[in-house]
Amino acid sequence: MIRTNFVLLLLACAACASAAPSTTFHKDVEPLLQAHCQTCHRPGEIGPMPLLTYQQTRQWSAAIKEAVMLKKMPPWFADASAHQRYKEDLSLSNLEMETIRKWVDAGSPEGDPKDAPKPRTFLEGWNIGKPDLIVSMPEAYRIPATGTVEYTYLIIPSGFKEDTWVKAAEIRPGNRAAMHHAILFARTPGSKWLAEYPPGVPFVPAARPGSKHRSSDGDRTIEGSLADEWIVGYVPGRRPEPLPDDTAFLVKAGSDFVLQIHYTPNGKESTDLTKVGLVLSRQPPAHRAFIAGVVNNKFSIPPGAPDYKVNGSLTMASDAKVLAAGPHMHLRGKSMLMRVTYPTGESEVLFDVPRYDFNWQQMYAFASPTSLSKGTKIEITAAYDNSPNNPHNPDPTATVEWGDQSWNEMALGTFTLQIDRDADLDALFQKPAKKPRDVAAN
């Protein structure tokens, strides 16, 4: 009898052990959320729901599984399998995807809270740390419920009495639901760009003579200078771009900030009060950062075309290193590839985004900088789906050309360069590509 009871006890223990969930939230899933999801999925950020606790995550477990298995989430669209290695790669490995699938299929068990990793800590309101300076719109901007809002600008004096280096920057929209994009520029003293408009008052620039477009067919480069430069941009899904410790953007003494904002009415009248946070360098860095773009604004996508290709290029006129790169297109955007061809004839892919998503427009920071010697050619190949099979297509019967609005299109590959601290910006690229009609876009 004693032996029989002992055997039964062993069998019962074995049954309990086999019934215990092998994949649990705290032990297996929570570390993945911390590494890949919580930067966006927390209060105040772009993720539609927080995923910081078991209770918050459990109610969304089925949706999480579906998004993960379809590779819609985490939002990472660059193909790193055969090309580049990236910093802060959010994509999940096949094993990590399988872990989430197993957890959901097992009923999303919580497991032992003692297995939980230490919670991540975030600075509420900013991803760059506490800003040294906040550049803000002086008052909220009213966005109509319907209609078209052209690119809107606001000039804000920097107040800098000496040259200042910016090592991190972040745009915080006050109304993400109605914002297509925002860009902060630094306008150098004496610049003619938008010089006719007063500071502190939002305005829509007049169209260029002979042009039907107001802004994106050429504004800050019309005088032939790249000195009025892009400091930071915001588009849906983009996170602040990290710079190396020895690299920063230069804002010269007496400069103005120029904030470009593009609102898209969404059927509800609303307001926006956008802020920009800047973290300043205490001393001049070894290198300067500069954001540039490869653009083609002379294309015409035929009605119904399912895979229309647009190419663009520029050539380096001096040596530099590229730190990050990313694509920008609109609702018909399908894919984009950026390639560099060196003077030796060798080539390398900087990024390949085979599944472009307008809602998640990211810059992909490289694990190590790519050196671009003088004479290196940078090329983009963008593909567009103007067919009825594109569920985001505003009008498959339209011929689509370059334009500001989302129902128009753009072909723009942006990249962040690391250049000499005293480099001449107007000597970075060969002259044929020196005056693109829009390197600032979107």
C-alpha positions, 0 to 999 in steps of 0.5 A, spaced: 500 500 500 505 504 501 509 503 495 502 504 491 501 511 494 508 513 493 507 511 485 501 515 485 504 521 488 510 521 483 504 520 477 501 526 480 507 530 481 509 529 474 502 530 471 502 537 475 509 538 472 507 537 465 500 541 466 505 547 468 505 552 463 512 552 460 511 559 456 509 565 461 508 572 461 513 574 466 519 569 464 518 569 456 514 574 454 515 580 458 523 581 456 521 581 449 516 587 450 521 591 454 526 590 448 522 591 442 515 594 444 515 598 450 518 604 447 512 606 443 507 602 447 507 606 453 502 612 456 504 618 451 507 615 446 505 613 439 503 605 441 495 605 441 495 601 448 500 600 453 504 594 454 507 595 461 504 590 465 501 583 464 494 586 465 495 591 460 498 585 455 493 580 456 487 583 453 491 584 447 494 577 446 490 575 440 491 581 436 499 581 438 500 574 436 496 576 429 500 582 428 507 579 430 506 572 426 504 577 420 510 581 421 506 588 422 509 588 429 514 590 431 514 596 426 521 594 422 521 594 415 528 594 413 531 587 410 537 586 414 538 578 412 543 580 406 545 587 407 546 591 413 546 590 420 542 596 424 542 599 431 536 598 435 533 593 430 526 592 433 524 586 429 523 579 432 527 573 430 523 566 428 524 563 435 522 570 439 515 570 434 514 562 436 515 564 443 509 569 443 505 564 439 506 559 444 504 563 450 498 566 446 496 559 444 497 556 451 492 561 454 496 567 455 498 565 462 502 570 467 507 565 470 510 567 477 511 574 478 518 573 481 520 571 474 519 578 471 525 582 469 526 589 472 521 594 469 524 599 464 524 606 466 522 612 461 523 619 462 515 621 461 514 626 455 521 625 452 525 619 448 532 623 448 532 624 456 531 631 459 532 637 454 536 643 455 532 647 451 525 646 448 522 650 442 515 651 442 510 654 438 507 660 441 500 658 441 496 652 439 494 652 431 487 650 429 486 645 424 480 645 420 475 638 420 476 638 412 479 641 407 487 641 405 492 644 409 498 647 405 505 646 409 505 651 414 511 654 417 513 658 423 519 662 425 522 662 432 529 666 433 534 661 437 536 666 441 543 663 441 549 668 442 554 663 440 555 657 436 551 651 439 552 644 438 545 639 438 547 632 440 540 630 440 533 632 438 526 630 438 519 633 435 513 632 440 507 633 436 501 636 440 496 632 435 499 626 432 492 624 429 492 630 424 500 631 423 503 628 417 510 631 418 514 636 422 521 638 421 525 643 425 530 647 420 536 652 423 536 658 418 543 661 418 543 669 419 543 673 413 539 667 409 534 669 404 530 663 405 523 665 408 526 672 409 519 676 408 515 673 413 515 675 420 517 670 426 512 668 431 506 667 426 504 661 422 504 662 415 503 658 408 509 661 403 507 663 397 508 659 391 514 660 387 513 664 380 511 659 375 510 653 379 503 650 382 507 648 388 507 652 394 513 649 398 516 642 396 518 644 389 523 648 392 524 653 398 530 653 402 535 651 397 532 656 392 538 660 393 543 655 392 545 653 399 544 647 404 546 652 410 539 652 412 539 645 415 535 640 417 536 638 424 530 633 426 524 631 423 517 627 425 513 622 421 508 617 423 512 612 427 519 615 427 523 615 433 529 619 435 535 618 431 541 617 436 548 620 434 555 618 436 558 621 442 563 625 438 557 628 433 552 633 433 548 638 429 551 645 429 546 651 430 550 658 428 550 664 433 544 668 431 540 663 427 533 662 427 529 656 428 524 654 422 518 649 424 515 646 418 508 642 419 504 639 415 497 637 418 492 633 415 484 634 417 481 628 419 474 630 420 474 633 426 476 640 428 482 640 433 488 644 435 496 642 435 501 645 440 508 642 437 514 642 441 521 640 440 526 638 445 534 639 444 540 636 448 546 641 447 553 639 447 557 642 452 563 642 448 564 642 440 564 635 438 569 632 433 564 631 427 558 635 425 552 631 423 548 633 416 541 630 414 541 630 406 536 627 401 536 623 394 530 625 391 526 625 384 521 629 383 520 629 376 515 622 375 508 621 373 505 614 375 500 611 370 493 610 372 493 602 375 500 601 375 502 596 380 509 596 380 512 603 377 519 604 379 522 611 380 530 612 380 534 618 383 541 619 385 547 624 387 554 624 388 559 625 393 564 631 392 567 630 399 569 624 404 563 623 409 560 617 413 553 615 413 550 614 420 543 612 418 538 612 412 531 611 411 525 612 405 519 617 404 514 616 400 506 617 400 500 612 400 502 609 394 509 607 396 511 600 396 518 599 397 525 603 396 532 601 396 538 605 397 545 603 394 552 606 394 557 605 388 564 607 390 569 610 385 572 603 385 566 600 382 564 596 388 557 597 391 553 596 397 546 596 399 544 602 405 537 599 406 532 595 403 525 596 405 521 591 401 514 593 405 514 600 405 508 602 410 506 610 410 504 609 418 511 607 420 517 611 417 523 610 420 530 612 419 535 605 420 541 607 424 547 602 422 551 598 427 557 601 424 558 608 419 559 607 412 564 611 409 563 614 403 569 617 399 569 623 394 565 620 387 561 615 391 554 615 387 548 614 392 542 611 388 534 610 390 529 605 387 522 607 389 516 602 387 509 604 387 502 601 387 497 605 383 493 599 382 486 597 385 489 592 389 493 597 394 488 598 399 491 605 401 490 608 394 486 614 394 485 613 387 487 608 382 484 612 376 489 618 377 496 619 374 500 621 380 506 626 380 510 629 385 506 633 391 505 635 398 499 632 400 498 624 401 494 623 395 500 626 391 507 622 391 514 623 393 521 619 392 525 621 397 531 617 401 534 621 407 540 619 410 544 622 416 552 624 414 558 625 419 562 630 416 568 634 418 566 639 424 568 645 419 566 642 412 563 646 407 556 644 406 555 646 399 561 642 397 558 636 400 555 634 393 557 634 386 554 640 382 548 637 378 545 634 385 546 641 389 540 644 388 534 638 388 527 641 388 526 638 395 531 635 400 527 637 406 520 634 404 514 631 406 
